[in-house]
Amino acid sequence: MESSYRQIWRIAWPVMVASLAQNAVSLIDTVFLGLLGRTELAAGGIGVVLFLTIGFIGLGLGTGVQVLSAQALGRGEISALASLFMEAIWIGTGIGLLLTVTLWKGAEPLILHLLHEPETQQTTIFFLKGRSFELFPLILFGVLRGYYSGTAQTVYILRANLLLAFSNVLLNAFFVLGLGWGLRGVIVGSVAAQYLATTYLFLTLRVQTYPLRGGRFERKWLYPLFRYAGPSILQNLVGMVGWFVFFLLIERRGSLALASANVVRSLYSFCMLPTWALSTAVGTLTGYFWGARQRSALLQSLWKSWYLSQSINGVLAFLLVLFAPIWVHLFSQDPLILLQAQRDLSMIAVSLVLMPASALLISAVVGVGQVLIAFFVEVAIILLYVGYAFTLDRMGCSLTWLWSAEWVYWVPSAVVLGFLLAYRLRTLQPITPVTPQ
């Protein structure tokens, strides 16, 4: 591998398009929820955040697979990929089944305890119980995505997510508009689309580059995998729990605030995707160059990725504010939701400009093995984020200013992660060439 813009784009652009396609599923769901009414839109907002909080376990497990795969390739240990992949799949299967049962059984008591409006409570419970059946394929999808990202075969991720997005559109249209199933149709469409995309990734294993036959569950990778994936899973959980608490604060302000927040969340998440795609490239390249002990190439790839990400986010922030009325109209025709969401997008635009450094640095820090330290940093920053949001809420600040909590997340984390990476790179010693005798 090399640290050129071409190499960064070669890894990032399929993930970027794939992420856009995957997030389009959330956008599509939000659009259909908006068609059903304010209550469904509000319930979908809090429900999706909780669902993603649990589903991000798959992303964390995939991060472990990505880093270990990239490091194995950097060391030239191609044969190790088979056993790594097999163990990750078995672990993902167990976690996926456990989470499905847990969400099905736990959705009702949890939501009744956390939410306040009875109508929103019952709609959210129904939404989460239905989406619980999506967790099993979603966790396995995360493992497969991690393998393809770590081996720089991201084109398969692109195709799988395009399939996910297009099938979700067609299935939602069929079940909601064609059969009139309402919220049930949105749920069935999302679950079926995820199964199709995960099945596709399994089928492509027969044509991808590296041999995976003969891989056995030997427990060889259990410790290394959980060493990387465990803190990463906890880190993702902590991050999403922070956002879930944020949405609980919004829910106390009523269904209007929660419905508009769901629209803002959908647009915000969509605009963040290019940076997260470049973050995937940073994780792969960092793991490779760290394994090959090439500090200069590692830093070059990080700086070039930051430049690309910062440029893209600057354009997206400008377009988000300039055409805010158009974007919001895609989700709802409720005039109160339209007014609130347009105001909130100005805060989100600032967050988009602030996020690239932190988002890329977290992948770089994980890529050089500082997973546990990165987790503790995440915990500290989330506590700061939640504390700031609670303070603003107690002060009676508007919903728009409540979104400024995102700034408190991105800026301090970038500073701390930058120092951590710089310290770690000082310990990297280049490989000493062996002189022939």
ZIFENRA-V511492 format. One record per pair of residues at least 4 apart in sequence whose C-alpha atoms are under 7 Angstrom apart, sorted by sequence separation. I is the first residue (numbers start at 0). GAP is how many residues later the second one is. D is the distance in Angstrom with one decimal. If there is no record, write none. Layout:
i = <I;I>
gap = <GAP;GAP>
d = <D;D>
//
This chain:
i = <2;3;4;5;6;7;8;11;12;13;14;15;16;17;18;19;20;22;23;24;25;26;27;28;29;30;31;32;33;35;36;37;38;39;40;41;42;43;44;45;46;47;48;49;50;51;55;56;57;58;59;60;61;62;63;64;65;66;67;68;69;70;71;72;79;80;81;82;83;84;85;86;87;88;89;90;91;92;93;94;95;96;97;98;99;100;101;102;105;106;107;108;109;110;116;117;118;119;120;121;122;123;124;125;126;127;133;134;135;136;137;138;139;140;141;142;143;144;145;146;147;148;153;154;155;156;157;158;159;160;161;162;163;164;165;166;167;168;169;170;171;172;173;174;175;180;181;182;183;184;185;186;187;188;189;190;191;192;193;194;195;196;197;198;199;200;203;220;221;222;223;224;225;226;227;228;229;230;231;232;233;234;235;236;237;238;239;240;241;242;243;244;245;246;247;250;252;253;254;255;256;257;258;259;260;261;262;263;264;265;266;267;268;271;272;273;274;275;276;277;278;279;280;281;282;283;284;285;286;287;288;289;293;294;295;296;297;298;299;300;301;302;303;304;305;306;307;308;309;310;311;312;313;314;315;316;317;318;319;322;323;324;325;327;328;333;334;335;336;337;338;339;340;343;344;345;346;347;348;349;350;354;355;356;357;358;359;360;361;362;363;364;365;369;370;371;372;373;374;375;376;377;378;379;380;381;382;383;384;385;386;387;388;389;390;391;392;396;397;398;404;405;406;407;408;409;410;411;412;413;414;415;416;417;418;419;420;421;1;2;71;72;147;148;172;173;174;175;288;332;364;365;391;396;71;114;147;174;175;250;288;364;32;33;249;250;32;71;249;288;365;111;175;288;328;364;110;174;175;327;391;29;68;144;285;171;284;327;388;110;171;327;388;107;171;324;387;106;170;323;281;281;384;106;167;106;167;384;320;384;103;167;320;102;166;277;381;103;320;380;102;163;319;163;277;99;163;316;380;99;163;162;274;99;273;316;98;99;160;316;159;95;96;312;313;95;159;312;159;95;309;155;270;309;91;92;308;91;305;88;91;305;357;346;360;88;305;87;350;354;357;361;130;137;343;346;350;353;357;360;364;129;133;136;140;143;342;346;353;356;360;132;136;126;130;133;136;262;262;42;46;259;263;64;68;262;281;285;289;42;43;46;54;57;61;65;69;259;260;267;271;278;282;286;38;42;46;57;60;61;64;65;68;69;255;259;263;274;278;281;282;285;286;57;60;64;68;281;285;39;54;58;61;62;65;66;275;54;57;61;65;278;282;57;81;85;81;85;86;80;81;85;81;82;81;82;82;86;149;148;292;292;293;83;292;292;14;17;21;231;13;17;20;24;230;234;241;245;10;13;16;20;23;27;230;233;237;14;21;10;13;14;17;21;24;227;231;234;238;245;13;17;20;230;241;35;28;64;63;63;63;62;60;59;59;60;59;56;59;55;55;52;52;52;49;48;45;41;44;44;69;73;72;73;38;41;66;70;74;41;44;66;69;70;73;74;40;65;69;73;41;66;70;37;26;25;22;19;19;18;15;15;15;14;11;11;11;11;10;7;2;2;2;3;33;2;33;4;30;30;66;29>
gap = <4;4;4;4;4;4;4;4;4;4;4;4;4;4;4;4;4;4;4;4;4;4;4;4;4;4;4;4;4;4;4;4;4;4;4;4;4;4;4;4;4;4;4;4;4;4;4;4;4;4;4;4;4;4;4;4;4;4;4;4;4;4;4;4;4;4;4;4;4;4;4;4;4;4;4;4;4;4;4;4;4;4;4;4;4;4;4;4;4;4;4;4;4;4;4;4;4;4;4;4;4;4;4;4;4;4;4;4;4;4;4;4;4;4;4;4;4;4;4;4;4;4;4;4;4;4;4;4;4;4;4;4;4;4;4;4;4;4;4;4;4;4;4;4;4;4;4;4;4;4;4;4;4;4;4;4;4;4;4;4;4;4;4;4;4;4;4;4;4;4;4;4;4;4;4;4;4;4;4;4;4;4;4;4;4;4;4;4;4;4;4;4;4;4;4;4;4;4;4;4;4;4;4;4;4;4;4;4;4;4;4;4;4;4;4;4;4;4;4;4;4;4;4;4;4;4;4;4;4;4;4;4;4;4;4;4;4;4;4;4;4;4;4;4;4;4;4;4;4;4;4;4;4;4;4;4;4;4;4;4;4;4;4;4;4;4;4;4;4;4;4;4;4;4;4;4;4;4;4;4;4;4;4;4;4;4;4;4;4;4;4;4;4;4;4;4;4;4;4;4;4;4;4;4;4;4;4;4;4;4;4;4;4;4;4;4;4;4;4;4;4;4;4;4;4;4;4;4;4;4;4;4;4;4;4;4;4;4;5;5;5;5;5;5;5;5;5;5;5;5;5;5;5;5;6;6;6;6;6;6;6;6;7;7;7;7;8;8;8;8;8;9;9;9;9;9;10;10;10;10;10;11;12;12;12;13;13;13;13;14;14;14;16;17;17;17;17;18;18;18;19;20;20;21;21;22;22;23;24;24;25;25;25;26;26;27;27;28;28;28;29;29;29;30;31;32;32;32;32;33;33;34;34;35;35;35;36;36;36;36;37;39;39;39;39;40;40;40;41;43;43;45;45;46;47;47;47;48;50;51;51;51;52;53;53;54;54;55;55;55;55;55;56;56;56;56;56;56;56;56;56;57;57;57;57;57;57;57;57;57;57;58;58;60;60;60;61;65;68;77;77;77;77;78;78;78;78;78;78;80;80;80;80;80;80;80;80;80;80;80;80;80;80;80;81;81;81;81;81;81;81;81;81;81;81;81;81;81;81;81;81;81;81;82;82;82;82;82;82;83;83;83;83;83;83;83;83;84;84;84;84;84;84;85;129;129;130;130;130;131;131;131;132;132;133;133;134;134;134;135;135;136;136;137;137;138;139;139;139;139;140;140;140;140;140;140;140;140;141;141;141;141;141;141;141;141;141;142;142;143;143;143;143;143;143;143;143;143;143;143;144;144;144;144;144;146;157;160;161;164;165;166;168;169;172;172;173;176;176;180;181;184;187;188;194;195;201;213;213;214;214;214;215;215;216;216;216;216;216;217;217;217;217;217;217;217;218;218;218;218;220;220;220;221;239;240;247;250;253;254;257;258;261;262;265;266;268;269;270;273;294;295;297;297;297;298;298;299;299;300;300;301>
d = <6.3;6.4;6.1;6.0;6.4;5.9;5.3;5.8;6.1;5.8;5.8;6.1;6.1;6.0;5.9;5.9;6.9;6.4;5.9;6.1;6.1;6.2;6.3;6.0;6.0;6.4;6.5;6.6;6.6;6.3;6.3;6.0;6.0;5.9;6.2;6.8;5.8;5.6;6.5;6.4;6.0;5.9;6.1;6.6;6.0;5.8;6.2;6.2;6.0;6.2;6.6;6.5;6.0;6.2;6.2;5.9;6.1;6.1;6.0;6.3;6.2;6.3;6.1;5.7;6.4;6.0;6.2;6.2;6.2;6.2;6.4;6.2;6.0;6.1;6.4;6.3;5.9;6.3;6.2;6.1;6.2;6.5;6.2;6.0;6.2;6.1;5.7;5.4;6.1;6.0;6.0;6.2;6.2;5.7;6.1;6.4;6.3;6.0;6.2;6.3;6.2;6.1;6.1;6.3;6.2;6.0;6.1;6.1;6.7;6.0;6.3;6.6;6.3;6.0;6.1;6.4;6.3;6.0;6.0;6.2;6.1;6.1;6.5;6.4;6.1;6.2;6.2;6.2;6.2;6.1;6.1;5.9;6.0;6.3;6.3;5.9;5.9;6.1;6.1;6.0;5.6;5.1;4.6;5.0;4.7;4.8;6.8;6.5;6.2;6.0;6.3;6.3;6.1;6.1;6.3;6.5;6.4;6.4;6.2;6.1;6.3;6.6;6.5;6.3;6.4;6.8;6.3;5.6;6.1;5.8;6.4;5.6;4.6;6.9;6.3;5.8;6.3;5.8;6.1;6.1;6.0;6.2;6.1;5.9;6.2;6.6;6.0;6.1;6.3;6.3;6.2;6.4;6.6;6.1;6.6;6.6;6.0;6.5;5.8;6.2;6.1;6.2;6.7;6.4;5.9;6.2;6.5;5.9;5.9;6.2;6.2;6.3;6.7;6.5;6.1;6.3;6.0;6.3;6.6;6.2;6.2;6.3;6.1;5.7;6.0;6.2;6.0;5.8;6.1;6.2;5.7;6.3;6.3;6.3;6.2;6.2;6.4;6.2;6.1;6.1;6.2;6.3;6.3;6.1;5.9;6.2;6.3;6.1;6.1;6.6;6.3;6.0;6.4;6.3;5.9;6.4;6.1;5.9;5.5;6.5;6.3;6.1;6.8;6.7;6.0;6.2;6.2;6.3;6.0;6.2;6.6;6.4;6.3;6.7;6.1;6.8;6.5;6.3;6.8;6.5;6.1;6.1;6.1;6.0;6.2;7.0;6.4;6.0;6.2;6.0;6.4;6.7;5.3;6.1;6.3;6.5;6.3;6.2;6.3;6.3;6.2;6.0;6.2;6.4;6.1;6.0;5.9;6.1;6.3;6.1;6.1;6.3;6.1;6.1;6.2;6.4;5.8;6.3;6.4;6.8;6.7;6.5;6.2;6.7;6.4;6.2;6.6;6.3;5.9;6.0;6.6;6.4;6.2;6.2;6.2;6.2;6.2;6.6;6.2;7.0;5.0;5.9;4.9;5.5;6.3;6.3;6.2;5.0;5.1;7.0;5.6;4.8;5.5;6.8;6.5;6.1;5.6;5.7;5.2;6.9;6.9;7.0;5.5;5.3;6.2;5.4;5.0;7.0;5.8;6.8;7.0;6.2;4.9;5.6;6.9;6.9;6.2;4.6;6.6;6.1;6.4;6.7;6.4;6.2;5.6;6.2;6.9;6.8;6.1;6.6;5.6;6.9;5.8;5.5;5.0;6.4;6.4;5.8;4.8;5.7;7.0;6.3;5.9;6.4;5.7;6.5;5.9;5.9;6.5;5.7;4.9;5.3;6.0;6.7;5.5;6.3;6.9;5.9;6.8;6.1;5.7;5.3;6.6;6.1;7.0;5.1;7.0;4.4;6.4;5.9;5.3;6.0;5.4;5.7;7.0;6.2;6.7;6.4;6.6;7.0;5.1;5.8;5.7;5.8;5.8;4.1;6.3;5.8;6.4;5.6;6.8;7.0;6.7;5.9;6.0;6.7;6.0;5.6;6.4;6.7;6.9;6.4;5.9;7.0;6.9;6.7;7.0;6.7;6.1;5.3;5.9;6.6;6.1;6.7;4.7;6.2;5.7;6.2;4.1;6.1;5.7;6.0;4.9;6.4;5.3;6.8;6.4;6.1;6.7;5.7;6.6;6.7;5.7;6.9;6.6;6.7;6.0;7.0;6.7;5.5;5.7;5.1;6.0;6.7;6.6;6.9;6.6;5.8;6.1;6.0;6.7;6.7;6.3;6.7;5.0;4.4;4.6;6.4;6.9;6.5;6.9;6.4;4.8;4.6;6.1;4.8;6.1;4.1;6.9;4.3;5.2;5.3;5.1;5.9;6.5;5.3;6.6;6.2;4.8;6.2;5.6;5.3;6.2;6.9;6.2;5.7;6.2;6.1;6.7;6.7;6.8;5.0;6.4;5.7;5.9;6.1;6.8;6.7;4.7;4.0;4.0;5.9;5.3;6.5;6.8;5.7;4.2;6.1;5.2;6.7;6.4;6.2;6.8;4.1;4.4;5.3;6.6;6.9;5.4;6.8;6.5;6.6;6.4;5.9;5.1;6.3;6.0;6.1;5.2;6.6;5.6;4.1;5.4;5.3;5.9;5.0;5.9;6.9;5.9;5.3;6.2;5.4;6.1;6.7;5.4;7.0;6.4;6.5;6.5;6.2;7.0;6.0;4.9;5.9;6.3;5.9;6.8;6.1;6.4;7.0;5.0;6.4;5.3;5.7;6.2;6.8;6.4;6.8;5.6;4.8;4.2;6.1;4.8;5.4;4.9;6.4;4.2;5.1;6.6;6.1;6.8;5.8;4.9;6.4;6.4;5.9;6.4;5.6;6.7;6.6;5.8;4.7;6.9;6.9;6.5;5.0;6.9;5.2;5.9;4.0;4.5;6.5;5.5;5.1;5.1;6.3;5.2;6.9;5.2;5.4;6.7;5.7;5.1;6.2;5.9;6.9;6.1;6.7;6.3;6.1;6.4;5.3;4.7;5.3;5.3;5.2;6.8;5.3;5.5;6.0;5.4;7.0;6.0;6.7;5.5;4.7;5.3;6.7;6.8;4.7;6.0;6.7>
//
